Amino acid sequence: MLPVHFLDTRVLPPADRYDLWLEIVASSAPAFISSPHAARFDAHARSIELGGLRITDFTYPSLTMTRTPKLIRQVDPEMYQLALTRVGNGTVSQQRQEASVRPGEFILLDNSRPFVARHDAPPGELLNAVTVNIPHAALPVPPAKLAVLLGASMSGSTGVGGLLAPFLLQIAAHPEQFADADASHLGSITVDLVSAMLLQQIGAETALPPETRHHALRRRVDAYIDDNLHDPELGPRSIAAAHHISLRTLHRLFAGEDATVAELVRRRRLERCRDDLTDPRMRARPVQAIGARWGFPDKTHFSRLFRATYGLSPQAYREQDGGEASS
């Protein structure tokens, strides 16, 4: 399991909770914090270490945070913080730029520069945000290029942001699904996706190092394949066209791996079919319909591929699992 650290003010008496939160915050990036809920500050957080990066799932009441030049001189972690808001609203200002904090959007801050952030929870609820802290030195994007994005909001549902958001949420919600040895690799993927999203925002993706561009493009292709397995026309040509790259570039992305693009598409389609055939909720669905659902409209072709992969026809595989639906 990935290294995880927990903070829960609710284990203390109400009068002590706010001070604990301030103490924890001050240990990394001191800020002046005020909250109308200081008398009973119910908050909790879970942080996951990914090498030199940290992903944190925060839940907390409404508050205002101000980081001043004096506090920065006292402690400067030289970190960027990218925050994905899930519940709540507010405003953030940095570098003479102000943005609204809205659910489903990212906000980028530099902890080495002054900022003011106000977070307002919906009535009767707590705020929730997932953040990733990245050292300045670990982000392969020139600071001068990032200045325009500080205190700016970015979509977590479109473009590279639409890949980064679910990736971070999956790690934050289920660190137990990953081994400790995965931390460094996941950290590298995080840096690649964050870098690609930020440079996409300023239209400077070519400024990324070649290796980072390669990894980010590969992640986009993987996500596109998973989202379009139902399309019978999905294949190398349509994938390359959707990403505005040549077939040669697409195949180069998969060089050295155990499957070509076409083989990967076929493998993932067959895996989805296999999952449906063993899903009790799919018992009434004909085998042919399951094949068509995942891009195999030809029943004979589907059956032949499935048998070659799993050693049984789709119908026999389903019956082996205890089902009796007809094909």
Buried (B, 14 or more C-beta within 10 A) or exposed (E): EBEEEEBBBEEEEEEEBBEBBBEBBBEBBBBEBEBEBBEEBBBBBBBBBBBBBBBBBBBBBBBBBBBBEEBBEEEBBEBBBBBBBBBBBBBBBBBEBEBEBEBEBBBBBBBBBBBBBBBBBEEEEBBBBBBBBBBBEBBBBEEEBBBEBBBBBBBBEEBBBBBBBEBBBEBBEEBEEBEEEBBEEBBBBBBBBBBBBBBBBBEEBEBBEEEBBBBBBBBBBBBBBEEBBEEEEBBBEBBBEBBEBEEEEBBEBBEEEEEBBBEBBBEBBBEBBBEBBBBEEBBEBBBBBBBBBBBBEEBEEBBEBBBEBBEBBBBBBBBEEEBEBEB
